[in-house]
Every structure is written in C-alpha cells, then in structure tokens.
C-alpha cells in the first residue's frame, strides 16, 4: 500500500509564497514482509531561487494515495557573499580624461604666461 509515493521539496519565502523546487515519484520494491521498514535518503542542494534572496523555510513532503506527511521545515538565511566581478573600465577612462585635461590646461596656461 505504501510502496508508491511522491516526494516534493518546496520553499516558502518571507511573504508566505510557496515555490516548488523538486518533485519525484517513487515505487519501492519490498520483500513483501508485513511491517517492513525501508529507509531512503534524499539529498537536495539549495541554489539561489530568487535574484534578491533565497531566505525562507524549506520543506519536504511525501504523499501516498490516502495520506501525506510534511517535515518540520528548515529555515535558511541566505546572504549574498559571492564573488562580484568588478569592472574598472569607466573609472580608468574618467581618471585618464581628467589627468589629460588638467595637463592640457596647465600647458596652455604656462605657454600664455611665458608669452607675456
């Protein structure tokens, strides 16, 4: 009776919105013994779900034909501490333009002053 089931991972964000992450159906083969227990492990890696944050509570839910069980949930606080590629192109261009402008103004002022 309980050998066929589906497993579902989902996430509830701080606004209470539910987002499905992963669904899977299983059909477990047993030896047919009554009250036989089968233990299965399912690993799931949390990846960034939204551009702003993946902070929220993550749940695992298992559904049989007539019953469903939901885990207690795991709260994850996600912070953006990854590598950010910094481009210095604009900063270098502005600095070079300012330096060349200052040099040009200074040269012009010196030439005009020397002429007098």
trRosetta pair geometry for C-beta under 8 A, 3 or more apart (Angstrom, degrees):
i j d omega theta_ij theta_ji phi_ij phi_ji
1 64 7.6 52 144 -179 78 134
1 65 7.6 -95 -175 29 79 121
2 5 6.7 10 -174 -49 66 118
2 64 5.5 -44 -125 -115 73 144
3 27 6.3 43 139 -164 90 57
3 28 4.6 -129 -155 63 78 81
3 29 7.1 69 -164 -83 133 26
3 30 6.2 -125 -98 -4 122 106
4 25 7.6 0 -169 -178 82 96
4 26 7.1 176 -145 92 41 59
4 27 5.1 -1 -102 -108 79 76
4 28 7.7 -154 -65 21 36 71
4 64 7.3 109 87 -139 63 75
4 65 7.5 49 84 -40 104 96
5 25 7.6 -180 99 -152 34 60
5 26 5.5 -8 64 58 75 99
5 28 7.9 2 20 -3 98 106
5 62 5.6 18 162 -177 133 95
5 63 6.2 163 -164 80 82 45
5 64 4.9 -45 -103 -85 99 68
6 23 6.6 -1 179 -170 112 90
6 24 6.7 165 -157 87 69 41
6 25 4.8 -35 -100 -100 85 67
6 26 7.1 164 -97 14 31 75
6 62 7.3 166 83 -153 45 52
6 63 5.0 -9 56 56 93 99
7 23 7.4 162 86 -153 51 45
7 24 5.1 -12 59 63 93 93
7 25 7.9 174 18 -90 68 22
7 26 6.5 39 -9 -12 105 117
7 42 6.3 -178 150 -57 158 170
7 60 6.8 -13 -170 -171 96 94
7 61 7.3 155 -157 82 49 49
7 62 5.3 -16 -103 -102 73 77
8 20 6.7 -56 -170 -140 108 99
8 22 7.1 170 -152 89 45 57
8 23 5.0 -2 -108 -106 84 77
8 24 7.7 -179 -76 25 47 62
8 60 7.4 151 81 -158 48 48
8 61 4.7 -19 63 62 98 97
8 62 7.7 179 21 -79 73 32
8 63 7.2 26 -1 -5 114 107
9 20 7.7 107 84 -166 55 58
9 21 4.4 -54 104 67 100 113
9 22 4.3 25 39 47 110 96
9 23 7.9 -140 27 -64 65 43
9 44 5.3 119 -91 -112 165 170
9 58 6.8 0 -173 -177 97 98
9 59 7.1 164 -153 86 51 50
9 60 5.6 -22 -99 -101 72 69
9 61 7.9 173 -83 19 25 74
10 18 5.7 15 163 -172 132 94
10 19 6.3 166 -163 83 82 43
10 20 5.0 -45 -103 -106 100 47
10 21 5.7 177 -102 4 34 86
10 58 7.5 175 94 -152 34 58
10 59 5.5 -14 63 60 79 96
10 61 6.9 -1 14 4 107 116
11 18 7.4 148 79 -154 44 49
11 19 4.8 -20 63 62 94 96
11 21 5.7 78 -16 -45 101 117
11 49 6.2 -152 63 -36 162 172
11 54 7.5 -52 -166 -169 157 82
11 56 5.2 88 176 92 95 132
11 57 7.2 158 -155 82 58 42
11 58 5.1 -23 -101 -102 80 71
11 59 7.5 176 -84 18 31 75
12 16 6.3 -11 -176 -147 106 35
12 17 6.9 162 -150 75 61 35
12 18 5.3 -24 -94 -94 82 65
12 19 7.7 170 -84 17 32 73
12 56 5.4 -167 87 176 45 119
12 57 5.2 -10 56 60 97 92
12 59 7.1 35 -7 -7 102 115
12 73 7.9 -33 29 -135 113 138
13 16 7.3 -55 72 11 65 17
13 17 5.2 -3 39 53 105 90
13 19 7.0 46 -25 -4 101 116
13 50 7.4 32 -99 -9 143 144
13 53 7.8 119 -144 93 111 96
13 55 7.2 79 -144 85 76 63
13 56 4.2 -81 -107 -84 41 139
14 55 6.5 19 -40 102 109 104
14 56 6.2 -122 -37 -93 60 85
19 49 6.3 122 109 177 154 142
20 23 6.6 -5 -180 -41 123 104
21 44 7.2 83 121 -176 134 139
21 49 7.4 -74 -101 -99 100 128
21 58 7.6 3 -10 -141 152 102
22 44 6.2 -154 23 -123 151 127
24 42 7.9 -178 50 -131 145 138
26 40 7.5 169 -147 70 161 176
28 38 5.6 155 176 96 147 162
28 40 7.4 -125 -95 -45 128 135
30 33 7.0 -111 154 33 113 71
30 36 5.2 141 -168 89 134 145
30 38 6.3 -119 -92 -48 104 131
31 36 6.5 165 46 -106 90 162
32 36 7.8 82 73 -8 14 145
33 36 4.3 103 75 -59 95 116
42 60 7.3 145 76 -138 127 138
44 60 7.9 172 6 -87 140 109
46 49 8.0 -59 -171 -32 83 102
46 54 6.5 147 166 143 110 142
46 58 6.7 -99 -94 -73 123 157
46 76 6.2 -141 -167 -145 175 175
46 78 7.8 -137 136 -81 129 123
47 54 7.5 -170 110 -98 33 161
48 51 7.6 58 158 -100 120 29
48 54 5.3 -138 -133 -39 46 128
48 78 7.3 147 -108 178 73 151
49 54 4.6 112 21 -115 90 98
50 53 6.0 -2 75 58 110 41
50 54 6.2 164 30 -77 77 61
53 78 5.5 153 -165 75 76 107
53 80 7.7 -98 -94 -39 72 97
54 76 6.9 -24 118 105 91 123
54 78 4.2 53 60 -2 83 164
55 76 6.4 -148 -131 100 47 69
55 77 5.3 18 -124 -133 107 45
55 78 4.8 -139 -60 29 68 82
56 75 7.4 -117 140 -141 24 65
56 76 6.7 -1 57 54 47 85
57 73 4.3 20 174 174 113 129
57 74 6.8 154 -156 73 66 32
57 75 4.9 -36 -95 -92 79 67
57 76 7.6 150 -103 13 28 71
58 73 6.4 150 72 -156 38 73
58 74 5.1 -23 59 60 94 88
58 75 7.9 167 14 -92 72 19
58 76 6.0 28 -10 -4 114 118
59 70 5.9 -5 -177 -170 126 99
59 71 5.6 173 -156 59 70 92
59 73 4.7 -36 -84 -96 84 85
59 74 8.0 171 -76 17 40 67
60 70 7.5 157 85 -155 47 53
60 71 4.4 45 52 -1 87 131
61 68 6.3 8 -179 -180 101 109
61 69 7.1 171 -153 88 57 47
61 70 4.7 -15 -105 -104 89 78
61 71 7.3 -120 -69 7 48 77
62 68 6.7 172 89 -153 49 62
62 69 5.1 -2 56 56 96 93
63 67 7.6 176 -152 95 50 46
63 68 4.4 -14 -105 -105 74 98
64 67 4.8 13 53 56 109 84
64 68 7.1 -165 26 -76 64 49
70 73 8.0 7 154 -48 98 86
71 74 7.9 -12 124 -23 128 82
87 90 7.3 67 117 5 99 87
88 91 4.9 -60 -164 48 72 116
88 92 5.5 74 136 -27 91 102
89 92 6.1 -62 -150 36 24 107
89 93 6.3 21 157 -16 63 111
90 93 5.6 -57 -145 39 32 113
90 94 6.2 29 159 -17 67 107
91 94 6.0 -55 -145 38 28 108
91 95 6.2 27 157 -18 63 110
92 95 5.8 -57 -145 39 29 111
92 96 6.2 28 158 -18 65 110
93 96 6.0 -57 -144 38 26 110
93 97 6.3 26 156 -19 62 109
94 97 5.7 -57 -147 37 30 112
94 98 6.3 29 156 -19 65 107
95 98 5.9 -56 -147 36 29 110
95 99 6.3 27 156 -17 64 108
96 99 5.8 -55 -145 38 29 110
96 100 6.2 25 158 -14 65 109
97 100 6.0 -58 -144 41 27 107
97 101 6.2 28 156 -19 64 109
98 101 5.8 -56 -146 38 28 112
98 102 6.3 27 156 -18 64 107
99 102 5.8 -56 -147 37 29 109
99 103 6.3 29 154 -18 64 108
100 103 5.6 -53 -145 38 32 113
100 104 6.2 34 155 -20 65 107
101 104 5.7 -55 -147 37 29 112
101 105 6.3 27 156 -17 65 107
102 105 5.9 -54 -145 38 30 109
102 106 6.1 29 156 -18 64 109
103 106 5.8 -56 -144 40 28 110
103 107 6.2 29 157 -20 64 108
104 107 5.8 -54 -143 36 28 111
104 108 6.3 27 157 -17 63 108
105 108 5.8 -56 -148 38 29 111
105 109 6.3 29 154 -19 64 108
106 109 5.7 -55 -146 37 30 111
106 110 6.3 30 155 -19 65 107
107 110 5.8 -55 -148 36 30 110
107 111 6.4 28 155 -17 64 106
108 111 5.8 -55 -147 37 30 110
108 112 6.4 26 156 -14 65 108
109 112 5.9 -58 -147 41 29 108
109 113 6.1 28 155 -19 65 111
110 113 5.7 -56 -142 39 29 110
110 114 6.1 28 158 -19 65 109
111 114 5.9 -55 -142 37 28 109
111 115 6.4 35 155 -27 61 107
112 115 5.7 -52 -150 28 31 117
112 116 7.2 30 155 -20 61 99
113 116 6.2 -53 -159 27 34 107
